[in-house]
Amino acid sequence: MNVLGIETSCDETACAVVADGRRIRSNVIASQMAEHARYGGVVPEVASRRHVEQINVVLKRALDDAGIGFDGIGLVAVTNRPGLLGALLVGVSAAKALALALDVPLVGVHHIEAHLYANFISEGASSPPDFPAVALVVSGGHTDLFHVRGHGDYVLLGRTRDDAAGEAFDKCARLMGLAYPGGPAIEQAAREGDPAAVPLPRAWLPGTHEFSFSGLKTAVRRLAQGETPPPTADLAASFQEAVVDVLVGKTLAAARAVGAPRVFLAGGVAANGRLRARMQAACDEAGLPLFYPPPILCTDNAAMIAATGYFHWQAGHVDGLDLDTIASEPLAAGPAASS
């Protein structure tokens, strides 16, 4: 079955066609990054208007790239939560219109769950990963650890108490005078720096699987705005290492705590090369298989939406034309759900 995925939760207008939840036939992403860079972050109203302008263009190209017409679509999957409400409305409205006109099922998809399912469509994977697993979903808006026990069966183990890791990258890049988005800018600067040059704090929060990056951000601010700030490359490398230390350490501790035999890594920050290398080394040492998508599937895309929608459809879960948009909704309950 060909599934059309639509993603407009933030600042990427994306459409994709994925066959049977696994094989990408097309994956088109229209990024607004350059437009929002002048503001140092995403402006919701600008994002919504741009989605309206781009959605039909991106949809047509996704169908053309897949070599099919509208009659080749058997299911429409769309991000309906969480995200910017105005942005979500554009994608959900388009998805409803298509599902009605084509008389095919409609499935609303949770954006964070879709990041997990990016691992099921990774290039070069001969078979999808198995369950159970501990999954770290780390992005600009989320830093969450889940115990993934099966399709649709998740327990939240821990989340950030303040800034998400990607948000910390963006804010600290601005403090260092680096470009937006901060993740790629810091990673590039860090290649020329010494990760041990600048002592920075790590918030381990003993006895929990939770995260905190606000203290690290404050430490970077004091150094960057001090009388003798350290070289930018050294500060970038040291900041990146501090974040990666905590992400890797917390993930492996969670895997040990629940006895998970494998680890998933997902979300925009999962594209960071240092994080991937350190997580791989730690998992190898612990004897745990590690799964992460290629970088294009770490950041927001519609292929992961289509894949997730397919698995929901397989389980008999479909939505009606009254599908709503939700700005904020946790993927799963758990010990950290109320933090």
C-alpha positions in Angstrom: 0.0 0.0 0.0 1.2 3.5 -0.8 0.8 5.9 2.1 0.9 9.6 1.6 2.5 11.4 4.6 2.0 15.1 5.4 4.1 17.0 7.9 3.6 20.7 8.8 4.1 20.8 12.6 6.8 23.5 12.6 8.8 25.0 9.8 9.1 22.3 7.2 6.4 21.7 4.6 6.9 18.0 3.8 5.1 15.3 1.8 6.2 11.7 1.2 5.0 8.5 -0.3 6.0 5.3 1.6 5.1 1.8 0.5 4.0 -0.6 3.2 5.5 1.4 6.0 9.1 0.7 4.9 10.1 1.7 1.4 10.4 5.4 0.5 9.1 6.2 -2.9 9.4 10.0 -2.4 10.3 12.4 0.4 10.0 16.1 -0.4 10.9 18.7 2.2 10.5 22.5 1.7 12.5 24.1 4.5 11.8 27.6 5.9 15.2 27.7 7.7 16.5 30.7 5.8 13.4 32.7 6.4 13.4 32.2 10.2 17.2 32.6 10.5 16.8 36.4 10.5 14.7 36.1 13.7 16.9 33.6 15.4 14.0 31.1 15.7 10.7 30.0 14.2 8.0 32.7 14.0 4.7 30.8 14.1 2.7 33.2 11.9 5.4 33.2 9.2 5.6 29.4 9.3 1.8 29.0 8.9 1.6 31.3 5.9 4.5 29.6 4.2 2.9 26.2 4.6 -0.2 27.5 2.9 2.0 28.7 0.0 4.0 25.5 -0.3 1.7 22.6 0.5 0.3 22.0 -3.0 3.7 22.4 -4.7 5.3 19.9 -2.3 2.4 17.5 -2.6 2.6 17.5 -6.4 6.3 16.9 -6.4 6.0 14.0 -3.9 3.5 12.3 -6.2 5.6 13.0 -9.3 8.8 11.7 -7.6 6.9 8.5 -6.6 5.6 8.1 -10.1 2.0 7.8 -9.1 -1.2 9.9 -9.3 -3.8 10.5 -6.6 -5.4 7.2 -7.5 -2.3 5.4 -6.3 -2.7 6.5 -2.7 -4.3 4.0 -0.3 -4.0 5.9 3.0 -3.3 9.5 4.1 -1.3 10.1 7.3 -0.8 13.5 8.8 0.9 15.1 11.8 -1.9 16.5 14.0 0.0 16.8 17.3 2.0 18.3 18.9 3.2 21.4 17.1 2.3 25.0 16.2 -1.4 25.1 15.8 -1.5 27.3 12.8 1.1 25.2 11.1 -0.7 21.9 12.0 -4.0 23.2 10.6 -2.5 23.5 7.1 -1.4 19.9 6.9 -4.5 18.5 8.6 -6.8 20.5 6.4 -5.0 19.2 3.3 -5.1 15.6 4.6 -8.8 15.7 5.3 -9.6 17.1 1.8 -7.5 14.4 0.2 -8.9 11.5 2.3 -12.5 12.7 1.5 -11.9 13.2 -2.2 -10.0 9.9 -2.7 -12.3 8.0 -0.3 -9.3 6.5 1.6 -8.6 6.2 5.4 -7.1 9.1 7.4 -4.7 8.6 10.3 -3.5 11.3 12.6 0.1 10.9 13.8 1.9 12.0 16.9 5.0 13.8 15.8 7.3 12.3 18.5 6.1 8.8 17.8 6.9 9.4 14.1 10.5 10.2 15.0 10.7 6.7 16.6 9.3 5.1 13.4 12.0 6.8 11.3 14.1 3.9 12.4 11.8 1.5 10.5 12.6 3.2 7.2 16.3 3.7 7.6 18.3 3.2 4.4 20.2 0.0 4.3 18.1 -1.8 6.9 17.2 -5.3 5.7 14.6 -5.7 8.4 12.9 -3.4 10.9 14.2 -3.2 14.5 12.6 -5.4 17.1 11.1 -4.6 20.5 11.6 -3.9 23.4 14.0 -1.0 23.3 14.9 2.2 25.1 14.5 5.2 22.8 16.0 8.7 23.2 14.0 11.2 21.2 16.1 14.4 21.2 15.2 17.6 19.2 14.6 21.3 19.5 11.4 20.9 21.4 11.8 17.5 23.1 14.3 15.4 25.1 12.5 12.3 26.1 13.4 8.7 27.1 10.9 6.0 26.4 10.7 2.3 27.1 9.3 1.1 23.8 7.6 -2.3 24.5 5.9 -2.7 21.1 4.0 -0.9 18.4 2.1 1.9 20.2 3.2 0.6 23.7 5.4 3.3 25.3 6.3 4.2 28.8 7.9 7.6 29.5 11.0 7.1 31.6 12.2 10.7 31.7 12.2 14.0 30.0 13.8 17.4 30.3 12.8 19.6 33.2 13.6 22.8 31.3 15.3 23.3 27.9 15.3 20.5 25.3 18.8 19.6 24.1 18.1 21.2 20.7 16.8 24.3 22.3 20.0 24.5 24.3 22.0 24.2 21.2 20.1 27.1 19.6 20.4 29.4 22.6 24.0 28.7 23.2 24.9 29.1 19.6 23.3 32.6 19.8 25.4 33.4 22.9 28.6 32.3 21.0 27.7 34.5 18.0 27.0 31.4 15.8 24.3 31.0 13.1 20.8 29.6 13.4 20.0 26.7 13.7 22.4 26.2 16.5 22.9 22.4 16.3 24.8 22.3 12.9 26.6 25.6 13.7 28.0 24.3 17.0 28.9 20.9 15.6 30.9 22.6 12.8 32.6 25.0 15.2 33.4 22.2 17.6 35.4 20.3 15.0 38.2 22.9 15.5 37.9 23.0 19.3 39.0 21.0 22.3 36.1 19.3 24.1 38.1 19.3 27.4 39.2 23.0 27.2 36.3 24.6 29.1 35.0 22.9 32.3 31.2 22.9 32.1 28.6 21.4 34.4 26.6 18.2 33.8 23.2 17.9 35.5 23.0 14.2 36.3 19.9 14.4 38.5 20.7 11.2 40.4 18.0 8.6 40.9 16.0 9.8 37.8 16.1 9.4 34.1 15.3 13.1 33.6 17.4 15.9 32.0 18.2 19.5 32.7 20.2 21.8 30.4 19.4 25.2 32.0 22.4 25.3 34.2 24.7 24.4 31.3 23.1 27.2 29.3 23.7 29.7 32.2 27.4 28.6 32.5 27.9 29.2 28.7 26.3 32.6 29.0 28.6 33.7 31.8 31.7 32.5 29.9 30.6 34.0 26.5 29.7 37.3 28.0 32.6 37.5 30.4 35.7 39.8 30.2 37.9 37.1 28.6 35.6 34.6 26.8 37.2 31.3 25.7 37.8 30.7 22.0 34.5 30.0 20.3 35.7 26.6 19.0 36.7 25.4 22.4 33.5 26.6 24.0 31.4 25.0 21.3 33.3 21.7 21.6 33.0 21.7 25.4 29.3 22.5 25.3 28.6 19.8 22.8 30.6 17.3 24.9 28.6 18.2 28.0 25.3 17.6 26.3 26.4 14.4 24.7 27.8 13.1 28.0 24.4 13.4 29.7 22.4 12.1 26.7 24.6 9.0 26.3 24.9 8.3 30.1 21.2 8.7 30.8 20.2 6.5 27.8 22.5 3.6 28.8 21.4 3.9 32.4 17.8 3.7 31.4 18.5 0.6 29.2 20.1 -1.1 32.1 17.3 -0.2 34.5 14.5 -1.7 32.3 16.6 -4.5 30.8 16.1 -3.3 27.3 18.2 -5.3 24.8 18.5 -2.5 22.2 18.5 1.3 21.9 16.8 3.7 19.4 18.0 7.2 18.8 15.8 9.7 17.0 14.9 13.3 16.5 16.7 16.3 15.0 19.7 16.3 17.4 20.2 12.6 16.5 21.8 14.0 13.3 24.7 15.2 15.4 27.8 13.3 14.5 29.4 13.4 17.9 26.2 12.1 19.6 26.0 9.3 17.1 29.6 8.3 17.6 29.5 8.4 21.4 26.2 6.6 21.6 27.5 3.9 19.2 30.7 3.4 21.2 28.7 3.2 24.5 26.2 0.7 23.1 29.0 -1.4 21.6 30.7 -1.6 24.9 27.4 -2.6 26.6 26.6 -5.1 23.9 23.4 -3.3 22.8 22.4 -2.9 19.2 21.9 0.8 18.3 19.5 2.0 15.7 19.3 5.5 14.3 18.1 7.0 11.0 20.1 8.7 8.3 20.3 12.5 9.0 17.6 13.3 6.4 15.2 11.2 8.5 16.3 12.6 11.8 15.0 16.1 11.1 11.3 16.7 10.4 10.0 14.9 7.3 6.9 13.2 6.0 8.3 9.8 5.4 8.3 9.1 9.1 4.7 10.3 9.3 3.6 7.9 6.5 5.4 5.0 8.1 3.8 5.6 11.5 0.4 6.0 9.9 0.8 2.6 8.1 1.5 0.8 11.4 -1.6 2.5 13.0 -3.7 1.4 10.1 -2.4 -2.1 10.4 -3.6 -2.1 14.0 -7.0 -0.9 13.0 -6.7 2.6 14.1 -8.1 5.2 11.7 -9.5 8.7 12.3 -12.6 10.6 11.0 -12.9 13.9 9.3 -13.3 15.5 12.7 -9.6 14.9 13.4 -8.4 17.8 15.6 -5.1 19.6 16.0 -3.4 19.6 19.4 -0.6 21.9 20.3 0.8 19.9 23.2 0.2 16.2 24.1 2.7 13.7 25.7 3.2 10.6 23.7 3.1 8.4 26.8 2.5 8.4 30.6 5.1 7.3 33.0 7.1 8.1 36.1 8.1 11.5 34.6 4.7 12.4 33.1 3.9 15.1 35.6 7.4 16.6 35.9 
